[in-house]
Amino acid sequence: MTLILSHSEIAGLIDRTAIFTAVEEAHRDLSIGLASNGTAAALNVGGTVILPMAAADERLRTASVKVLSDLMGHDGKVQRSTILVFSTDTGECEALLDGRLVTAVRTAAASAVATKYLARSTSRTLGLVGAGKLALEHLRAIASTSHIEEVVVWSRSQATVASFLDETRDFGITVRPLASAEAVTRESDVLCTLTPAHEPLVRGAWFSPGLHVNVVGAPPRTDHREVDGEAMARAYVVVDSTAASLSKSGDTVMAIEEGAIPWSAVQTELGDIIDGKADGRVSQDQITLFNSVGIGLQDTATARLLIDRARAEGIGREVDLRG
């Protein structure tokens, strides 16, 4: 039988603490060879990018394929996604999940994991460049796993900032809007860039010693980036996947093309730091940067949790695809 989970059903099942742990363990599985990510190329159809994101985890006995559609809608860039999940024991299609919330929550969890290993333990101010739904998820994830006391935020849309302030009113944390991305960057201990930017919104010249940056928002297109080459050059760069970063991240690809960094600067994966194969932060003044492209393995681990919980609680619809 195949379980079908809608967006609203997934929203009721989400356990962000459990997803943080699942994403952390999945990245370690990748480092030690228990997990793998597919390398299928994106399909370009007009202005739409169709990106299949496949992954498998031997420990979880689970594989998944998320099909991500990145396109231009009436209100700007739109992303839609659907996740198919398979048992590696039987090959059966176990589940079909709407991917919107899964993607947002697992992306924020990966940033929180990176922050755990790369930010200073004394970090207290979280900066957000971008104030949409992904910013809300990052605030939830990072505030729950660190000692953040204050948030500073900027967006090109004042209406988006106003909505963000309203939605975070009961979070029990001080949130201050600032006038520019530069102001947010200069005040932050941990900075998250969360926009679908085509040109850099954040510059490495603004980085203070000890800053940790999560570069998250740009779509998986090599002509989009949120930070400039100097930002990549000034930082110790860690990636979710070297292969994904070199093939899909404009922040990485354009920095290499400009000569700001060599390709060898993006060889350290987050899983290697979790497993102890590579160093995390080595000094209080070191600038660190997590370039998050987003990998299918994060979807696999998150979907596994949701499927198991849904079946335990009798949520969702079971369909016999063979009938």
Backbone bond lengths (Angstrom), bond angles and torsions (degrees), N, CA, C in turn:
res aa  C-N    CA-C-N  psi(-1)  N-CA   C-N-CA  omega(-1)  CA-C   N-CA-C  phi
1 M - - - 1.454 - - 1.535 110.34 -
2 T 1.327 115.02 148.70 1.460 121.47 -179.84 1.522 109.00 -113.58
3 L 1.320 115.95 125.53 1.466 122.12 -179.43 1.524 109.32 -87.29
4 I 1.327 116.33 131.75 1.462 121.05 176.70 1.522 108.75 -111.19
5 L 1.343 115.91 125.05 1.468 121.92 -179.26 1.523 109.86 -121.11
6 S 1.328 116.17 122.85 1.460 122.16 179.21 1.532 110.19 -84.04
7 H 1.311 114.95 173.12 1.470 120.47 178.76 1.527 111.44 -58.63
8 S 1.328 116.88 -46.49 1.464 119.74 -177.12 1.527 111.48 -67.11
9 E 1.324 117.09 -36.50 1.469 119.93 177.12 1.523 110.84 -66.35
10 I 1.310 117.25 -40.84 1.463 121.17 177.59 1.524 110.61 -63.46
11 A 1.325 117.17 -40.08 1.470 120.49 179.16 1.526 110.99 -58.67
12 G 1.327 116.80 -36.02 1.460 119.76 179.05 1.513 114.24 -76.54
13 L 1.333 116.97 -16.86 1.463 121.73 -177.25 1.531 113.55 -97.65
14 I 1.332 116.87 -16.52 1.466 121.34 -172.15 1.526 111.61 -60.69
15 D 1.333 115.74 127.41 1.463 123.65 171.67 1.524 106.07 -122.99
16 R 1.321 117.25 98.57 1.462 121.26 -171.74 1.523 112.84 -65.28
17 T 1.309 117.82 -33.02 1.470 120.15 177.79 1.524 110.46 -65.47
18 A 1.328 116.45 -43.74 1.460 120.60 178.66 1.527 110.89 -65.48
19 I 1.328 117.58 -36.14 1.458 120.58 179.62 1.522 110.82 -68.63
20 F 1.327 117.76 -38.19 1.474 120.62 174.77 1.529 109.94 -55.03
21 T 1.314 116.36 -49.27 1.473 120.52 -179.31 1.519 111.09 -64.60
22 A 1.338 117.17 -41.31 1.458 120.92 -179.03 1.522 111.54 -63.88
23 V 1.331 116.88 -41.48 1.464 120.87 179.20 1.526 110.52 -67.27
24 E 1.318 116.77 -41.30 1.469 120.26 177.26 1.531 110.40 -60.05
25 E 1.328 117.32 -46.84 1.465 121.14 -179.42 1.526 111.42 -66.29
26 A 1.331 117.39 -35.60 1.460 120.63 -179.76 1.529 110.70 -66.16
27 H 1.319 117.61 -40.15 1.463 120.12 177.52 1.533 110.58 -65.47
28 R 1.305 117.28 -35.99 1.461 119.04 175.61 1.528 109.98 -66.89
29 D 1.335 117.55 -40.89 1.474 120.91 176.14 1.521 110.95 -56.54
30 L 1.323 116.93 -39.51 1.458 120.95 178.80 1.524 110.60 -63.36
31 S 1.325 116.41 -41.07 1.461 121.06 -178.72 1.524 112.42 -66.58
32 I 1.337 117.23 -37.21 1.470 119.95 -174.81 1.528 112.82 -95.03
33 G 1.322 117.12 4.67 1.454 120.53 173.21 1.504 116.07 89.79
34 L 1.342 118.07 10.31 1.457 120.84 177.63 1.525 112.36 -86.98
35 A 1.321 116.97 -11.14 1.460 120.97 -176.78 1.515 109.56 -136.22
36 S 1.329 115.17 159.09 1.462 120.02 179.41 1.518 109.46 -148.43
37 N 1.330 114.77 155.57 1.458 122.15 174.74 1.514 109.46 -115.12
38 G 1.327 116.22 140.71 1.452 119.99 175.48 1.520 111.36 -71.18
39 T 1.314 116.66 164.59 1.465 121.35 -177.11 1.528 112.26 -124.35
40 A 1.321 117.09 26.50 1.470 120.07 -178.81 1.523 110.52 -61.12
41 A 1.326 116.19 139.80 1.458 121.38 -179.49 1.525 110.59 -76.80
42 A 1.321 115.75 154.09 1.452 120.85 175.64 1.525 110.27 -71.61
43 L 1.325 115.63 149.97 1.457 122.23 176.90 1.528 107.96 -104.21
44 N 1.312 117.15 123.61 1.455 121.73 179.99 1.526 109.44 -101.71
45 V 1.324 116.24 117.34 1.463 122.10 -178.45 1.524 107.31 -124.84
46 G 1.335 116.24 99.92 1.452 118.84 -174.40 1.516 109.02 63.23
47 G 1.312 117.15 -125.22 1.460 121.27 177.90 1.508 113.66 -95.20
48 T 1.332 116.70 8.72 1.462 121.39 -177.11 1.524 110.41 -105.69
49 V 1.328 115.76 136.29 1.458 121.45 174.08 1.523 107.81 -106.83
50 I 1.330 117.16 123.97 1.461 122.97 174.66 1.519 106.60 -105.39
51 L 1.330 116.34 116.72 1.462 120.74 -173.68 1.527 110.38 -120.15
52 P 1.345 118.90 109.47 1.465 120.59 173.07 1.528 109.51 -81.09
53 M 1.326 116.50 128.77 1.465 121.98 -178.04 1.524 108.40 -119.50
54 A 1.328 116.33 99.59 1.466 121.91 -176.39 1.520 110.38 -103.20
55 A 1.329 115.78 146.60 1.463 121.39 177.46 1.515 109.25 -159.68
56 A 1.327 115.14 159.21 1.464 121.07 176.67 1.518 108.97 -145.32
57 D 1.332 115.28 146.40 1.460 121.59 177.88 1.527 108.22 -130.20
58 E 1.340 115.40 115.28 1.458 120.94 -178.08 1.517 111.69 -62.97
59 R 1.328 116.99 -38.95 1.468 120.23 -179.31 1.523 111.01 -62.38
60 L 1.317 116.65 -38.43 1.462 121.93 -179.00 1.525 112.64 -86.40
61 R 1.343 117.14 -9.43 1.460 122.44 -176.51 1.525 111.12 53.36
62 T 1.331 114.11 41.71 1.462 120.56 -172.07 1.521 109.96 -140.03
63 A 1.316 114.97 140.34 1.456 122.04 170.79 1.521 107.98 -128.10
64 S 1.326 116.13 155.81 1.465 119.29 177.44 1.516 109.88 -147.97
65 V 1.323 114.02 156.95 1.455 121.48 170.64 1.529 107.01 -132.13
66 K 1.326 115.16 118.56 1.464 118.85 172.83 1.523 107.98 -102.29
67 V 1.310 116.73 131.23 1.456 121.12 174.55 1.525 107.45 -102.57
68 L 1.328 114.35 112.53 1.466 121.93 -177.93 1.520 109.19 -102.59
69 S 1.322 116.16 127.28 1.467 121.54 175.93 1.519 108.16 -109.20
70 D 1.334 116.11 120.50 1.458 122.80 -179.93 1.526 107.11 -114.06
71 L 1.330 117.54 112.26 1.456 120.68 -171.07 1.511 111.79 -144.53
72 M 1.315 115.41 168.74 1.451 121.40 175.35 1.518 109.18 -93.76
73 G 1.328 116.33 122.61 1.455 121.34 175.56 1.514 110.22 -105.59
74 H 1.326 116.81 -173.06 1.468 121.40 -179.19 1.525 111.22 -64.31
75 D 1.346 117.27 -29.06 1.462 120.95 -177.04 1.527 111.96 -107.54
76 G 1.318 117.27 23.92 1.463 120.03 -179.66 1.518 111.00 109.72
77 K 1.338 115.05 -158.90 1.459 120.36 -176.78 1.524 110.86 -68.47
78 V 1.336 115.46 139.23 1.457 122.67 -179.36 1.523 108.26 -129.94
79 Q 1.319 116.71 139.81 1.463 121.10 172.58 1.525 109.24 -122.52
80 R 1.325 115.34 135.19 1.457 121.88 174.41 1.519 107.66 -130.65
81 S 1.325 115.95 149.06 1.466 117.61 -178.52 1.518 111.37 -152.95
82 T 1.337 114.62 150.53 1.456 123.47 177.29 1.517 107.84 -136.47
83 I 1.337 116.50 139.34 1.460 121.32 -175.64 1.523 110.00 -117.13
84 L 1.335 116.36 126.88 1.460 123.38 170.42 1.520 108.03 -103.19
85 V 1.332 116.34 133.17 1.463 121.02 -177.05 1.526 109.35 -121.15
86 F 1.352 116.13 136.58 1.456 122.06 -175.60 1.524 111.47 -126.84
87 S 1.313 116.19 148.48 1.459 121.72 169.89 1.522 108.40 -81.19
88 T 1.336 117.20 128.24 1.468 119.19 176.32 1.522 111.10 -78.04
89 D 1.322 117.88 -11.79 1.464 121.18 176.51 1.527 111.82 -78.65
90 T 1.333 116.14 -43.01 1.468 120.60 -173.63 1.524 114.02 -113.21
91 G 1.337 116.91 -16.20 1.454 120.29 -174.60 1.514 113.58 79.31
92 E 1.327 116.89 -1.23 1.463 121.96 -178.06 1.523 110.96 -66.92
93 C 1.331 116.07 142.02 1.462 121.55 170.44 1.520 107.75 -75.47
94 E 1.313 116.55 104.37 1.465 121.54 -175.20 1.519 113.32 -77.22
95 A 1.341 116.56 -35.56 1.460 117.40 -171.88 1.521 111.62 -160.17
96 L 1.332 113.87 157.67 1.459 124.06 172.95 1.519 106.81 -127.92
97 L 1.343 116.89 120.77 1.458 121.54 -174.37 1.522 110.78 -124.45
98 D 1.319 116.66 140.27 1.457 120.15 166.00 1.529 107.77 -65.00
99 G 1.340 117.16 136.83 1.459 119.36 -170.89 1.507 116.84 -98.21
100 R 1.338 118.58 -2.71 1.471 119.38 -171.75 1.519 112.95 -61.07
101 L 1.312 117.42 -57.43 1.457 120.14 -175.97 1.525 111.19 -72.87
102 V 1.318 116.64 -35.76 1.466 120.16 175.89 1.523 109.78 -55.35
103 T 1.330 116.75 -47.52 1.460 121.33 -178.30 1.517 111.46 -62.04
104 A 1.317 117.42 -46.60 1.465 120.74 -177.76 1.527 111.86 -64.37
105 V 1.333 116.42 -44.93 1.465 119.92 -175.39 1.521 110.99 -71.88
106 R 1.332 118.23 -42.63 1.468 118.70 -179.39 1.524 111.04 -69.88
107 T 1.354 117.72 -30.63 1.465 120.61 176.57 1.519 110.34 -65.26
108 A 1.318 116.43 -45.35 1.461 120.22 178.12 1.522 111.21 -65.57
109 A 1.327 116.81 -36.87 1.469 120.12 177.93 1.525 110.58 -62.54
110 A 1.338 117.21 -41.89 1.468 120.04 178.38 1.521 111.03 -62.14
111 S 1.320 117.74 -40.85 1.465 120.68 176.63 1.524 111.00 -63.69
112 A 1.327 116.75 -38.95 1.464 119.99 178.74 1.521 111.43 -66.39
113 V 1.349 116.75 -38.35 1.461 120.65 176.38 1.525 109.53 -63.42
114 A 1.330 117.14 -45.84 1.463 120.45 178.54 1.524 110.96 -61.36
115 T 1.320 117.00 -39.70 1.458 120.98 178.49 1.522 110.89 -63.54
116 K 1.308 116.89 -38.51 1.468 121.49 177.41 1.523 111.47 -57.46
117 Y 1.314 117.23 -41.63 1.467 121.12 -174.13 1.529 113.82 -92.78
118 L 1.343 117.87 -17.79 1.463 119.25 -171.27 1.525 114.59 -118.94
119 A 1.321 118.51 -22.77 1.465 119.89 -178.98 1.524 110.88 -83.66
120 R 1.321 115.45 158.18 1.461 119.88 174.24 1.529 109.97 -67.81
121 S 1.307 116.50 144.01 1.470 119.87 178.82 1.519 111.44 -66.29
122 T 1.328 117.22 -18.48 1.466 121.65 179.88 1.528 112.63 -88.94
123 S 1.326 118.36 4.45 1.464 121.29 -178.45 1.526 110.75 -62.07
124 R 1.320 115.82 130.41 1.467 120.60 -178.47 1.526 113.51 -126.89
125 T 1.343 117.91 -22.24 1.468 120.78 -176.93 1.519 110.35 -111.90
126 L 1.316 115.86 122.06 1.461 123.27 177.39 1.521 108.72 -100.51
127 G 1.332 116.34 125.45 1.453 121.23 177.53 1.515 111.03 -105.67
128 L 1.316 116.81 137.47 1.459 123.01 -179.57 1.520 109.23 -124.44
129 V 1.317 116.50 117.16 1.458 121.95 171.32 1.518 105.68 -99.39
130 G 1.317 115.32 103.13 1.461 122.57 -167.88 1.511 108.37 112.79
131 A 1.343 116.51 139.52 1.467 120.01 -173.06 1.520 113.02 -133.86
132 G 1.333 117.00 24.67 1.455 120.71 -179.79 1.508 113.35 -86.47
133 K 1.328 116.29 -157.64 1.463 121.16 -176.65 1.524 112.46 -61.93
134 L 1.322 116.67 -35.28 1.463 119.23 179.07 1.527 111.12 -66.88
135 A 1.326 116.70 -31.80 1.465 120.18 176.23 1.530 110.71 -66.16
136 L 1.324 116.63 -40.68 1.466 120.06 177.14 1.522 110.88 -61.42
137 E 1.327 116.80 -44.18 1.462 119.80 179.58 1.525 111.19 -64.71
138 H 1.329 117.88 -38.06 1.458 119.84 178.82 1.521 111.79 -67.41
139 L 1.313 116.70 -38.84 1.462 118.84 176.16 1.528 110.49 -61.97
140 R 1.325 117.08 -45.57 1.465 120.27 178.46 1.528 110.89 -59.12
141 A 1.320 116.50 -48.26 1.465 120.82 -173.75 1.515 112.30 -68.39
142 I 1.327 117.45 -46.91 1.464 120.46 -173.95 1.524 111.28 -77.12
143 A 1.325 117.67 -37.87 1.466 119.85 178.94 1.527 111.60 -65.47
144 S 1.337 117.01 -30.39 1.473 119.85 -177.82 1.526 112.65 -81.86
145 T 1.329 117.29 -11.45 1.470 119.85 -176.87 1.527 112.41 -122.63
146 S 1.328 117.63 10.23 1.458 121.22 179.56 1.526 108.73 -145.45
147 H 1.319 116.51 -167.37 1.473 120.68 -176.33 1.524 111.29 -113.75
148 I 1.322 116.50 39.18 1.458 121.60 179.91 1.533 110.10 -64.72
149 E 1.338 115.40 132.62 1.464 120.87 179.28 1.525 112.79 -113.11
150 E 1.338 116.57 -18.76 1.465 120.44 -174.53 1.529 109.56 -147.35
151 V 1.328 115.66 148.02 1.460 122.21 176.93 1.527 108.31 -123.37
152 V 1.333 115.59 133.36 1.467 120.66 170.94 1.525 106.67 -116.60
153 V 1.331 116.73 140.20 1.464 120.00 -170.20 1.516 110.85 -142.60
154 W 1.341 114.91 145.85 1.469 121.69 173.66 1.522 108.78 -143.06
155 S 1.323 114.43 145.11 1.459 121.42 172.15 1.517 108.20 -146.05
156 R 1.323 116.76 154.06 1.462 120.05 175.36 1.521 110.97 -66.92
157 S 1.334 117.13 -19.73 1.463 121.98 -179.33 1.519 110.28 -104.24
158 Q 1.318 117.56 114.87 1.461 120.77 177.21 1.530 111.59 -65.50
159 A 1.343 116.28 -31.60 1.460 119.46 177.92 1.523 110.91 -65.22
160 T 1.342 116.91 -37.17 1.461 120.71 178.22 1.521 110.38 -67.27
161 V 1.310 117.46 -40.43 1.468 120.90 176.92 1.525 110.35 -62.88
162 A 1.329 116.83 -43.64 1.465 120.34 179.48 1.521 110.98 -61.13
163 S 1.325 116.92 -41.25 1.459 120.74 177.54 1.524 110.97 -64.86
164 F 1.323 116.68 -41.26 1.461 121.25 178.41 1.533 110.58 -61.23
165 L 1.313 117.22 -44.08 1.467 120.97 179.31 1.524 110.84 -61.96
166 D 1.324 115.95 -39.67 1.460 119.95 179.71 1.532 111.38 -66.90
167 E 1.345 116.95 -42.25 1.463 120.91 -177.17 1.521 112.62 -72.94
168 T 1.322 117.93 -20.89 1.477 120.60 -178.95 1.517 112.42 -101.70
169 R 1.301 116.91 8.84 1.459 120.77 -175.17 1.529 112.67 -60.23
170 D 1.324 116.99 -32.26 1.460 120.91 -177.34 1.530 113.13 -101.64
171 F 1.333 117.79 15.27 1.459 120.94 -177.84 1.532 112.76 -77.70
172 G 1.334 116.92 -14.05 1.464 119.90 -179.42 1.514 113.01 73.22
173 I 1.326 117.42 29.74 1.452 122.08 -178.95 1.528 108.31 -141.70
174 T 1.317 117.01 142.11 1.455 121.59 -179.70 1.524 110.34 -71.30
175 V 1.341 116.65 129.04 1.461 121.98 178.38 1.525 108.21 -124.54
176 R 1.354 115.78 124.25 1.460 120.90 -179.15 1.528 110.84 -122.30
177 P 1.325 118.42 123.73 1.458 119.58 172.17 1.525 110.44 -77.02
178 L 1.323 116.89 140.26 1.460 121.80 177.37 1.524 109.59 -118.73
179 A 1.332 115.49 168.33 1.462 121.02 -169.18 1.518 114.65 -83.46
180 S 1.335 118.22 -13.08 1.458 119.46 -175.84 1.519 111.17 -158.03
181 A 1.335 115.45 161.78 1.464 120.72 173.70 1.521 110.26 -63.40
182 E 1.322 117.48 -34.95 1.464 120.68 177.97 1.523 111.11 -62.49
183 A 1.320 117.33 -44.68 1.465 120.55 -179.70 1.521 110.84 -62.10
184 V 1.341 116.93 -41.95 1.467 120.44 177.93 1.524 110.18 -62.48
185 T 1.326 116.86 -45.87 1.464 120.91 -178.55 1.519 111.14 -59.67
186 R 1.316 117.42 -45.72 1.466 121.43 -175.61 1.523 112.46 -68.78
187 E 1.336 118.16 -25.23 1.470 120.54 -178.46 1.527 113.36 -92.65
188 S 1.328 118.33 -7.14 1.461 121.55 -169.91 1.526 113.36 -90.38
189 D 1.329 115.00 147.05 1.465 122.17 164.32 1.528 109.76 -93.06
190 V 1.338 115.05 -37.54 1.466 123.32 173.82 1.514 106.90 -126.06
191 L 1.333 116.61 127.36 1.459 121.87 -177.68 1.520 109.53 -119.88
192 C 1.339 117.18 134.76 1.459 121.97 175.22 1.522 108.47 -121.39
193 T 1.331 116.50 126.21 1.460 121.15 174.76 1.523 107.85 -100.17
194 L 1.324 116.23 124.16 1.461 121.58 -164.79 1.527 111.61 -135.83
195 T 1.323 115.72 43.57 1.459 120.59 -175.96 1.528 110.54 -125.68
196 P 1.334 118.02 153.90 1.468 121.20 175.66 1.526 111.25 -84.98
197 A 1.325 116.26 48.80 1.461 121.14 -170.85 1.530 112.29 -68.35
198 H 1.312 115.29 145.85 1.466 121.68 173.02 1.530 109.80 -94.15
199 E 1.328 116.96 -40.52 1.458 123.09 177.10 1.527 109.28 -111.87
200 P 1.337 118.21 152.71 1.471 120.59 -176.41 1.525 113.01 -57.53
201 L 1.322 114.86 131.67 1.463 121.65 173.09 1.527 111.16 -98.88
202 V 1.341 116.63 -19.61 1.471 122.18 -176.84 1.521 108.40 -123.14
203 R 1.330 115.67 134.96 1.462 121.54 -176.73 1.520 110.77 -115.46
204 G 1.328 114.80 140.02 1.455 120.38 -179.63 1.513 113.55 -61.16
205 A 1.327 117.73 -25.10 1.470 121.33 178.56 1.522 111.75 -62.20
206 W 1.341 116.69 -19.36 1.466 120.54 -178.65 1.530 112.78 -88.67
207 F 1.327 117.78 -6.83 1.463 120.76 -173.84 1.523 111.23 -73.01
208 S 1.327 115.18 133.61 1.467 121.18 174.50 1.520 109.61 -96.11
209 P 1.340 118.00 153.70 1.471 120.20 177.06 1.525 111.07 -54.41
210 G 1.330 116.47 136.28 1.454 121.94 176.95 1.507 115.52 89.62
211 L 1.342 117.47 -3.71 1.463 120.92 -178.51 1.532 110.75 -67.43
212 H 1.327 115.87 141.78 1.469 121.07 167.09 1.515 108.16 -114.24
213 V 1.350 116.59 134.72 1.463 122.77 -177.72 1.523 109.82 -122.09
214 N 1.330 116.35 132.24 1.463 122.41 168.49 1.527 107.71 -105.96
215 V 1.328 117.30 110.58 1.463 122.62 179.88 1.526 107.34 -94.98
216 V 1.321 117.09 110.56 1.464 120.82 -162.34 1.521 114.62 -127.44
217 G 1.317 118.50 -37.28 1.448 120.21 -157.92 1.510 118.51 -82.11
218 A 1.345 118.24 -27.51 1.467 119.05 -174.56 1.523 110.92 -61.49
219 P 1.334 118.14 141.34 1.474 120.70 178.75 1.526 110.40 -66.39
220 P 1.337 117.39 165.23 1.472 120.47 -178.50 1.522 111.56 -75.34
221 R 1.319 115.05 65.98 1.460 122.71 179.67 1.530 107.84 -133.65
222 T 1.304 117.46 135.80 1.462 120.39 -174.68 1.528 113.33 -76.55
223 D 1.337 117.93 -1.62 1.467 120.08 176.98 1.526 111.87 -108.06
224 H 1.335 117.94 13.70 1.456 122.83 176.38 1.531 109.39 -120.98
225 R 1.318 116.35 138.83 1.463 119.11 175.04 1.518 110.33 -156.89
226 E 1.328 115.25 156.40 1.458 121.82 -179.67 1.525 112.95 -105.51
227 V 1.336 117.55 -25.85 1.469 121.26 -178.36 1.531 109.22 -122.27
228 D 1.326 116.07 155.01 1.457 119.59 -177.88 1.524 111.68 -87.80
229 G 1.332 115.41 176.29 1.457 120.49 -178.11 1.510 112.78 -62.16
230 E 1.323 117.59 -34.24 1.463 120.44 179.09 1.520 111.16 -63.61
231 A 1.333 117.14 -35.62 1.467 120.70 177.43 1.519 110.63 -61.65
232 M 1.321 116.19 -44.49 1.461 120.26 178.78 1.530 110.65 -66.58
233 A 1.327 116.74 -38.15 1.466 121.07 -176.98 1.519 112.64 -70.86
234 R 1.313 117.68 -33.04 1.472 120.90 -176.89 1.523 113.02 -80.20
235 A 1.325 116.97 -13.70 1.461 120.81 -171.09 1.524 112.28 -108.75
236 Y 1.325 114.70 156.38 1.462 122.26 163.96 1.518 105.50 -80.86
237 V 1.324 117.16 111.31 1.464 122.36 -171.74 1.521 110.46 -93.90
238 V 1.318 115.11 130.82 1.460 123.37 174.43 1.523 107.29 -123.25
239 V 1.322 117.34 139.43 1.464 121.07 -177.28 1.525 110.37 -121.74
240 D 1.335 116.52 160.74 1.463 118.94 174.14 1.518 110.16 -74.31
241 S 1.332 116.39 -36.74 1.466 122.64 177.62 1.524 108.18 -151.29
242 T 1.325 116.92 124.86 1.464 119.92 178.55 1.522 110.96 -60.50
243 A 1.331 117.11 -45.41 1.463 120.64 -178.97 1.524 111.17 -60.42
244 A 1.320 117.35 -44.14 1.460 120.82 -179.81 1.523 110.89 -66.29
245 S 1.321 116.49 -40.94 1.461 120.33 -178.79 1.523 111.34 -63.91
246 L 1.324 117.08 -42.38 1.464 121.28 -177.89 1.531 112.51 -73.17
247 S 1.318 117.09 -21.01 1.462 119.36 -177.34 1.522 114.27 -105.95
248 K 1.351 117.74 -21.01 1.460 119.28 -171.67 1.519 114.98 -128.32
249 S 1.335 118.60 -11.35 1.459 120.36 -174.73 1.526 111.51 -98.54
250 G 1.329 116.37 115.13 1.453 119.72 174.75 1.514 112.32 -64.60
251 D 1.340 117.58 -33.21 1.464 120.71 177.66 1.525 110.61 -58.23
252 T 1.334 115.95 -41.15 1.461 120.70 178.63 1.528 111.67 -77.52
253 V 1.323 116.90 -52.95 1.461 121.20 -171.84 1.520 111.84 -61.59
254 M 1.329 117.23 -45.04 1.458 118.76 -178.04 1.521 112.16 -71.54
255 A 1.334 117.56 -32.98 1.463 119.46 176.02 1.526 110.88 -63.96
256 I 1.325 117.23 -38.23 1.467 121.74 177.36 1.527 109.90 -68.24
257 E 1.338 116.95 -45.18 1.461 120.53 -178.86 1.522 111.91 -62.16
258 E 1.316 117.02 -33.37 1.468 121.34 179.13 1.523 112.92 -79.11
259 G 1.331 117.13 -10.05 1.451 120.73 -177.27 1.515 114.02 82.46
260 A 1.340 117.05 12.46 1.464 120.30 -179.96 1.521 111.33 -71.49
261 I 1.342 116.08 -36.17 1.466 121.80 178.48 1.523 108.97 -139.05
262 P 1.336 117.43 153.68 1.468 119.56 170.29 1.519 109.69 -83.91
263 W 1.343 116.70 163.01 1.465 119.64 178.54 1.526 110.89 -60.14
264 S 1.338 117.64 -27.75 1.466 121.16 -179.06 1.517 112.85 -67.20
265 A 1.333 117.31 -12.99 1.469 120.44 -179.86 1.517 112.53 -73.20
266 V 1.350 117.92 -11.13 1.473 120.22 -178.01 1.528 110.45 -118.41
267 Q 1.313 116.49 38.09 1.464 121.30 -179.60 1.531 113.36 -96.23
268 T 1.319 117.83 -9.51 1.460 120.39 -178.81 1.521 110.09 -91.27
269 E 1.329 116.42 117.62 1.462 121.18 179.34 1.524 110.86 -98.01
270 L 1.322 115.79 150.87 1.460 121.42 -178.90 1.520 111.40 -56.71
271 G 1.315 117.98 -40.50 1.460 121.36 -179.41 1.518 112.44 -60.93
272 D 1.331 117.28 -33.26 1.466 120.48 179.29 1.524 111.27 -67.56
273 I 1.328 116.93 -33.92 1.466 120.22 176.60 1.521 110.00 -71.41
274 I 1.331 117.31 -42.37 1.465 121.00 178.27 1.522 110.74 -59.82
275 D 1.329 116.46 -40.40 1.462 120.96 -178.07 1.526 113.12 -83.38
276 G 1.332 118.05 -5.11 1.461 120.97 177.93 1.514 115.18 86.36
277 K 1.337 117.44 7.61 1.467 120.27 178.55 1.526 112.12 -77.01
278 A 1.319 116.92 -24.55 1.460 122.11 -178.43 1.522 109.10 -132.24
279 D 1.309 115.50 157.90 1.465 121.03 179.83 1.518 110.77 -75.37
280 G 1.326 115.47 146.71 1.442 121.69 165.70 1.525 107.75 -89.79
281 R 1.310 117.31 -137.06 1.468 120.64 176.37 1.524 109.64 -67.12
282 V 1.337 116.49 135.87 1.466 120.25 -178.21 1.521 112.97 -113.29
283 S 1.343 118.42 -9.22 1.464 120.37 176.73 1.521 109.57 -155.63
284 Q 1.315 116.30 161.53 1.460 121.26 -179.53 1.528 111.99 -68.34
285 D 1.322 117.44 -28.59 1.465 120.99 -177.86 1.529 113.53 -91.00
286 Q 1.319 117.78 -10.41 1.459 120.43 -178.18 1.533 110.57 -62.19
287 I 1.316 116.72 137.09 1.463 122.80 173.01 1.523 107.50 -93.28
288 T 1.321 116.96 127.58 1.465 121.63 -179.06 1.520 109.58 -119.62
289 L 1.330 116.20 151.34 1.466 120.92 -177.07 1.523 109.13 -145.35
290 F 1.322 115.94 124.95 1.459 122.51 174.93 1.510 108.36 -101.97
291 N 1.333 116.95 112.94 1.456 121.44 178.35 1.526 108.29 -92.39
292 S 1.317 115.94 104.49 1.455 122.81 -173.53 1.519 109.89 -99.19
293 V 1.330 116.22 105.51 1.458 120.64 174.19 1.527 109.82 -84.47
294 G 1.343 115.83 -33.60 1.459 121.83 -173.99 1.513 109.53 94.92
295 I 1.317 116.61 124.61 1.466 120.34 -176.84 1.531 110.08 -126.05
296 G 1.315 114.52 154.08 1.459 120.54 -177.64 1.509 113.52 -61.06
297 L 1.318 117.36 -28.24 1.457 120.01 -178.95 1.524 111.89 -62.08
298 Q 1.324 117.52 -33.22 1.468 120.63 176.31 1.526 110.59 -63.74
299 D 1.327 116.92 -37.45 1.470 121.49 175.58 1.525 111.07 -66.93
300 T 1.343 116.05 -41.35 1.465 120.53 -179.36 1.520 110.50 -58.79
301 A 1.324 116.46 -49.58 1.465 121.08 -177.47 1.527 111.85 -64.48
302 T 1.328 116.17 -41.13 1.468 120.29 -179.69 1.526 110.90 -69.11
303 A 1.318 116.49 -43.55 1.470 120.07 179.45 1.520 111.74 -61.72
304 R 1.330 117.21 -38.48 1.464 120.76 179.22 1.531 110.52 -58.70
305 L 1.319 116.82 -44.36 1.470 120.67 177.81 1.524 110.99 -60.75
306 L 1.319 116.03 -46.39 1.457 120.27 -176.36 1.529 112.09 -65.41
307 I 1.321 116.60 -41.34 1.467 120.16 179.84 1.524 110.77 -63.43
308 D 1.323 116.24 -46.51 1.472 119.76 -178.54 1.525 111.22 -63.39
309 R 1.316 116.32 -41.29 1.465 119.06 -179.71 1.529 110.95 -70.17
310 A 1.338 117.39 -40.61 1.463 121.03 179.78 1.521 111.16 -60.68
311 R 1.312 116.66 -42.86 1.464 119.29 -179.20 1.528 111.00 -70.17
312 A 1.330 116.92 -35.36 1.463 120.04 177.89 1.524 111.45 -65.49
313 E 1.341 116.51 -31.34 1.465 120.92 -175.95 1.525 112.92 -103.39
314 G 1.338 117.16 1.12 1.449 120.63 177.69 1.523 113.55 69.97
315 I 1.315 117.04 35.19 1.459 122.32 -178.49 1.527 109.46 -103.87
316 G 1.331 116.88 142.85 1.456 121.75 179.30 1.515 111.96 98.10
317 R 1.318 116.15 177.77 1.464 122.56 -179.03 1.520 109.32 -118.19
318 E 1.315 115.93 133.41 1.466 122.02 177.38 1.532 109.03 -96.54
319 V 1.324 116.10 129.43 1.466 121.33 -178.90 1.525 109.40 -126.51
320 D 1.325 115.78 135.39 1.459 120.63 175.27 1.523 108.31 -91.42
321 L 1.339 116.85 102.48 1.452 120.97 -177.27 1.520 112.88 -69.16
322 R 1.327 116.87 -14.42 1.460 120.28 -179.03 1.531 112.86 -85.53
323 G 1.321 114.31 -10.87 1.468 118.58 -175.99 1.512 113.80 -77.51
